[in-house]
Amino acid sequence: MQSHTNLQVAGNRIGWVLSWSHDEARRLGARIGKVLDAWADAYAAAALYEHLSRLSDAELERRGIPRGDLHRCIFETLTKR
């Protein structure tokens, strides 16, 4: 089976990307960086929550974190940036 590509459509897609200015490409890169940073922060907060949630109530109290406020403490660390 043969497939045919409409070269005009393929050329337009490539031309669109190549027509981006340096500033537009840099802004896109910055947005992608922000998304990756947010994802990394959320992943780190989830890992911290998982680690702390395994501790005993006594150990959490020793660290000054009531078990009922564990989620708030994690959220605060995530939003302090």
C-alpha positions in Angstrom: 0.0 0.0 0.0 1.3 3.4 -1.0 0.8 6.6 1.0 0.9 10.0 -0.5 1.9 13.1 1.3 0.6 16.5 0.3 3.9 18.3 0.1 2.2 21.7 0.3 0.7 20.8 3.7 4.0 19.3 5.0 5.9 22.3 3.7 3.5 24.7 5.5 4.0 22.9 8.8 7.7 23.1 8.5 7.6 26.7 7.3 5.4 27.7 10.2 8.0 26.3 12.7 10.9 27.9 10.8 9.2 31.2 10.7 9.3 31.6 14.5 11.5 34.4 15.7 14.2 33.8 18.2 12.1 35.6 20.8 9.1 33.3 20.2 11.2 30.2 20.5 12.8 31.5 23.7 9.3 32.2 25.2 8.1 28.7 24.3 11.2 27.3 25.9 10.6 29.4 29.0 7.0 28.1 29.2 8.2 24.5 28.9 10.7 25.2 31.6 8.0 26.5 33.9 5.9 23.5 33.3 8.8 21.1 34.0 9.7 23.1 37.2 6.1 22.9 38.4 6.0 19.2 37.7 9.2 18.6 39.6 8.0 20.6 42.6 4.7 18.7 42.7 6.6 15.4 42.4 9.0 16.4 45.3 6.0 17.4 47.4 4.3 14.1 46.8 7.5 12.2 47.7 7.8 14.2 50.9 4.2 13.6 51.8 4.7 9.8 51.2 7.8 9.8 53.3 6.3 11.8 56.2 3.0 9.9 56.1 4.8 6.7 57.0 6.2 8.1 60.2 4.5 7.4 63.5 2.3 10.0 65.2 4.9 10.5 67.9 7.7 11.2 65.3 5.5 13.6 63.5 4.7 15.4 66.7 8.4 15.5 67.5 8.9 17.3 64.2 6.1 19.7 65.1 3.6 18.3 62.5 0.2 17.1 63.7 -0.9 14.2 61.5 -4.1 16.0 60.6 -2.1 19.0 59.3 0.4 17.0 57.3 -1.2 17.9 54.0 -1.2 21.6 54.9 2.5 21.5 55.8 3.3 19.8 52.4 1.2 22.3 50.6 2.9 25.2 52.3 6.4 23.9 51.3 5.1 23.6 47.7 3.8 27.2 47.6 6.6 29.0 49.5 8.5 29.4 46.2 
